[in-house]
Amino acid sequence: MFKIQTLNKISPKGLELFDRERFEVASSIAGPDALLIRSFELHGYEIPPSVKAIARAGAGINNIPVEECTSRGIIVFNTPGANANGVKELTIASLFLASRRISTGIAWAKTLIGKGDAVPELVEKGKSLFDGPEIQGKTLGVIGLGAIGVEVANAASALGMEVLGYDPYISVDAAWGLSRSVKRATTLEKLFAKADYITIHVPLSDKTTGMIDSSSFPQMKKGVRLLNLARGPLVVTSALVEALKKGIVARYVTDFPDEELLGLDNVVCIPHLGASTPEAEDNCATMAVRQLSEYLESGTVRSSVNFPDSHLDMSGNHRILVVNRNIPNMVGQITTTLARDLVNIADMVNHHRDGIAYNIIDVETPVTEKLLSDLRKIEGVVRVDVSGDEGPGLPE
């Protein structure tokens, strides 16, 4: 039986997909085979040595020590696209919050409590303080055309905006889903120069942290309205403050408040509501559960952030999973070891991603402790497991 430890509250619609005859699921469990989380902070957390996979029911992975996991042969999954509609809808709402001073107007209207019959007249006198432009006909620059960025671009186009998209790494699937009305910006500089509104939809990483900085704002149109519903550190706060003071940025809407942002004029802080819909939570949990189930039962990898996608139809009686560093002659050493132990390979796949390689090997004879030990002795092998009905792996 596989053991799944949940470190956050996970949607029951996802958890019910686990076959309870094969999976034990609990928030506290000894020797878990996998962790299922949402926002739980794994940096500094002692991940048990039994863990072979971690699934985050959400897209962001900044709460997971991915490099450490990779070095240990732990596969990390996220759920890209599962919360896309929820974030898209909040982004569209943020376009209006950035244009029309709706939030400040609502707050001002609350100050009229107790004014009695004078309220209607006071409203008419004060409403001019909260005017703002319409979005129709304006240009929206979308940075990042993943699952969320594509949906935002298409929705904004349907609302009558001119949309520029920038993503040098756009996938084929994303490109197919993008509206033909969305134009391509070949550089960020060209997007900055043309956009009346800019929305960011890229993951946070070492490369993207601070991507909007003091060199970015001078390239933008004066009065631009900036939206950040991706991750707070994508925008350098000190540079943003200067851009607000100079009038380069007319309004900043973010889903990631901090102490400094809460005190700034012309900043709308939303309390991280992007994926806070029951539909998004259900979708993310469902996708994460399916990822873990597939991996633990068959070794299949889909939507991993650190391992290559891999699948092999079962063709032998037993299945071995080998994780190794992506260096020369690893496959040769693995197959030689199997041959030396008189194990016949029925089929296998070997895929690699960056510095890691992953092998699914179907064999016709039972897997012995000796064979697993011999495979683990190969220099460069990180992890060896047995998949399927035999369980997720014998103890190392």
N, C-alpha and C positions, 0 to 999 in steps of 0.2 A: 504493500500500500504506500502511495506517495503522501508525503506530509507537506502541507502548505501553511505557512505562517502569515497571517495578515497583520500588518503594523499600522493600518488605518482602518476606518470604517469603510467597507466596500459595499457597493450596491448589491442587494440580495438578488437582483435579476441576473447579475453576473455569477455570483457564487452558486446559484442553483444549477448552473451548467456543469459543475464538477460532478462526475460520477462518484457518488459517495461509497460505492463498493470498492473504488480504486483510490479515492482521494480522501484524506483526513484534513479538515480545515479548521484552524483555531488561531486565536490571537496569541496564545502562549502554547508552544509545542516543542518538545525536545527533538533535536536532530532534524530540522526541516530540510526538505529537498529544494524548496523554493520560497522566496519572499514575495508577497503581493502587497504593494504599497500605493499611496497617492503622494502626499506631501511629506511623509515621514523623512526626517533628516538622517541619512545613512553615513554622512561624513562623521567620523569619530565613533560610529557604532561598530561593535565587534560582530561582524558577519560570521555566523557559525561555519566551521569547515565543511559541514555537510551540504551547504547551499551550492546548487549548481546553476540556478537561474533566479533572476529578479525581474519582476514585471511591474512597471509603473502604470497605473490606470490614469494616464494623462500623457501629454506630449513632452513637457519639460523634464529634463534629467539632471538639472543642476543640484539636486539633493542626493545624487547617487555618485559615489566615487568610481566612475567608469574605468579609469586607467587601472586602479587597484583590482577591480573585478576582472578585467581582461587578463592581467598578469596571473590571476588565480584560475583562469579558465571558466569564470562565471559569465554566463550569457545574460545580457541586460536587454529587456524589451521595453518599448514604450508603445503608445497607441496613437500614432499620427492620424489625424483626420476624424477620430472618433468624437472629438469635441468641437469640430470645425464650425458647425452651424451655430452653436451657442456663442462662440467667440465672434463669428461673423455678425450675428445680430447685435451684439454689444458694440462692435466697431461701427456699424451703421448708425446706432443710437449716438455714439460718440461724435460722429460727423456733425450731427445736429447740435450736440452739446458744445462743440467747438465753434459753431457758427452763430447760433442764436443763444443768447445769454440766459438759457433756460434755468440752469441750476441757481444762479445768483438771483434771477427774477423770482423763483419760487421762495428762496430764503428771504428776500425782501418782502414778499407778500405776507409771510408769516408775521412780520413786524407790525402788520396792520390789525392784528387781533386786538379787539377792544375798542376799535374806532367806530363801531356801530354802523349807522346809516351813511357815514362819510366814506366807507370803504370803496364803493364804486367810483366816486369822484377822485379819490386818492390814486386808485389804480390807473385811471385815465391820465392823470397828471404824471405819474411815475413811470409808465410803461416805456417811454422813449429812452430811459436809461439802459434798457435791456434789448435794444434792437440788434439785428445782425443779418448778414447776407444769406441768401438761399444757396444751396449746393448745386442746383441744376445749372449746367453749362460751365461749371468750374472744373479745374483739372486736379485729379487725385493721383498722386504718385504712390504706388504700392511697392514697398521694398520687401522682397521675399515672396515667391510664388509657389509655396507649398500648398497643402490642403486648405489652410485657412486663407492665405493670400489670394488664391484663385477664386474662392467663394466671395471674398470681399470685393475683388476686382469686378467680377461678374455682376454682383448686386449693385455696386455703385454705377456701373455702366447702365444697368436697367433703370436706375433713378435719374438718368440724363446727364451724368458726369462724363467728362473726357478722362479716360484712365490710361496712365502710363505704368507699365510694370517693369521692375528690374530684378533679375535673378540670373546670374551667370551659370547657376547650377540647376536650372529647372529640369525636372524629370520629364520623361516622355508622357507619362500618365497625366501630369499636371498640365503640360502643353496641350494635350488633347481636350482637357476640360476647360480651357480658357476661352472666353468669348472672343470671337474674331474682331470685335470692336476695340479690344484692349491693345494698345500700341506698346511696342517694346522700347525701353530706354536702354541704350547700350552701355551707359555709365551712370553712376550715381550723380555725377556732376550735372549731366543733362537733365536728369529727373529733378534735382534741386532747382535748376534754373527755370523750369516750366511749371512746377506744381504749386497750386494754391493750397492744397492740403497734402499732407504726407502721412502715411500709416505704415508702421513697421511690423513685419511678421516673419522674423528670423529667429532661430534658436539661439540661446545664449551659449557662447563658447569663448575660449581664449581669443579667437580671431574676431568675434563680433562684439565683445565687451568694449564699450566706449566708441562704437562705430559712428555715432553722431556726437561730434566733439567741436572744439573751438574752430577747427578748420572747415567744418561742414556748414555752420550757420551763415557765414558771409556769402556762401554760394546760393543761398535760398532767396526766394522772392520776399520782399519786405511785406510783413503781414501774414506770412504763412501760418497755417494751423496744423500742429503736429500731434499725431496720435501714437501712443505706445501701449499696446495691449499685449505685448510679447513678453518682455522682461525689463525691469527697471534699469539695470546697469548698461543696457544698450545705449542709453543717452547719458552723457556726462552732465551731472547736475550743475556744476559751476558754469559750464559753457551755456547751458540752457538759461540760467539766471541772467547772464549778460545779454543773451539774445532777446529775452523778454524785456529787459530794461531799454534796449535799443529799438524795440518795436519790430525787430526782425520776425520774431514769433509773436503772433497776436493772441494765441491760445494754445495751451498744452493740456491734453487729456491723457491721463495714465491710469492703468489698472493696478499700479504698484506704488502706493503712497509711502512717503517717509516723512520724518519730522520737518525737514526743510521744505519739501514740496507742499505740505499742508498749509504752510504760512505764506505761500506766494500768491500774489494777485495773478489773475488770468490763468490759473492752473486749476483744472477740475480733477479731483482725485476720486477714483472709484475703488472700493475695497475688494479688489481682486475677484470680480464677479464673472470674468470671461467664460469659464466653464461651469459656473454654478447654476446649472439647470438640471432637473432630474433626468432629462433625456441624455444630456452629455455624460452624467455620472453613470447611467445605465450602459451607454454605448462603450465608454472607456473600460468599465468593469468587464463587460462581455468580451471585448477584444482581448483584454489581458488574460482572462481565464482561458480562452481558446488558445492563446499563444503558449501558456504554460502547459496546458493539457497536451497539445501536439508535441511539444518538445520532450516532456517527460515520458510520454507513451511511445514516441517513434523517433525522437531526435530531430524532428523537423524544426527549422528555424525560419520564422517570418517576422519582419519588422524589428530586427534587433539593431541596436545602436552601435554595437561593437563587434558583431560576428556577421559573416556573410549569410544571406538567405540560402538555405539548403533543404533539399527534399529528395528522398529516394523511396520509390515503391518497394515494399518488402519482397525480397526474392530469396532469402535464406531462412534458416530456422532461428537464427540468433543475430543480434545486432550490437556492434561495438561502436562507441563514439570516442573519437580521439581529437583532442585539441592540442595543437603544437605551434611553436613559433614558426613564422613564415620564412624559413631558410632552406637552402638547397638540400636535396637528397633526403628529405623527410619521408616522402611517400615510399621511396625505395627501401629505407630502413624499416618502415612499418610493415610493408609487404614481406620483406625478407624475414622479419621476426615471426610473422604469421606462418610463413612456409616452414621455418625451422621448427615450429611447434606443431607441424603437420595439420595446419588449419587451412581449409580450402575457402577461397573468397568467392562468394556467389555474385556479388556486385558491390560497387563502392562509388562514392563521389568525394571529391576533394575540392573545396572552395577556399579562397583566402580573401582577406580584407585587411589592408594596411599590414600590420606586423603579425597578424594571427591567421592560422589556417584551421579548418574544421573538416573532419573526415567522418562520413557515415559508412560503415563497413558491415555488409551482411555476410555471415559465414554459415556453413552447413553443420558444423560440429559444436557441441556445447563449449561455452567459454569457461576456462579454468582460472583459478587464482594464479597459477604459474604464468599463463599467457598475459594476464593483466599486469602482473609484476614485471614481466619481460618488456612489455610495451612501455611501462612507466620508466624503465631504466634507460630508454633511448634519450640521449641528450637533445633537448629542444622540445620534448613532450611535456605539456603543461598539465593535462588532465586526461584520464581514461575512465570511461563509464560503460556500463552495460545498460541498454535501453529495452523498453517493451515490457512484456509480462515478467521478465526476470527482475524487474525493478530498475531504479535509476542508476544503479551502480553498486559494486561491491566496495567495502571499506578499503581506503588506501592505507 
